[in-house]
Amino acid sequence: MPTYDYLCTQCKLQFEARHPINASNPDCSVCGGATEKVILSAPATHGNMAHGRELAMRSLLPKSRQEKHVHGLGCGRGERRHA
């Protein structure tokens, strides 16, 4: 069963609850008030999605900052120089 984050609309208590996806929102365990489902953070990205995010973030940097980066040994970017 998935875990969901909730916020009480009356006392503002934030808590987690595990239940089936189609179950209704639980009542607040402290005051019995109605609750709202909240999203606390964005989902993690891995692999190719993370690489795409990195490129997108880099495209937002001012051009002067992008050009100052120098690829050193072990950087993994740019051309490799062989001795």
C-alpha positions, -999 to +999 in steps of 0.1 A: +000+000+000+013+035-008+020+061+019+004+095+016+011+128+034-018+147+048-024+181+064-053+188+088-073+218+076-082+227+112-052+222+135-025+220+107-011+187+119+010+171+092+011+132+092+015+101+070-011+074+063-009+041+045-040+030+026-053+018-008-051+044-036-089+047-038-095+051-001-109+085+012-088+109+032-085+099+069-097+122+096-071+140+118-061+118+147-057+148+171-088+170+164-109+148+141-109+175+114-109+170+076-075+165+059-060+174+025-034+153+007-001+172+003+029+167-020+061+174+000+087+170-027+093+162-064+099+126-073+136+116-076+150+113-111+177+088-121+196+078-152+188+096-185+161+117-168+187+131-144+211+138-173+183+157-191+176+177-159+212+186-156+213+199-192+182+219-187+196+235-155+229+243-173+210+260-201+195+284-176+230+296-164+244+328-179+267+321-208+297+336-190+294+310-162+291+281-186+323+291-205+344+294-173+342+257-165+375+239-173+374+201-176+401+186-155+412+150-150+384+128-139+357+153-148+340+130-173+329+158-196+346+171-227+375+157-246+400+135-229+437+144-233+462+116-236+498+121-225 
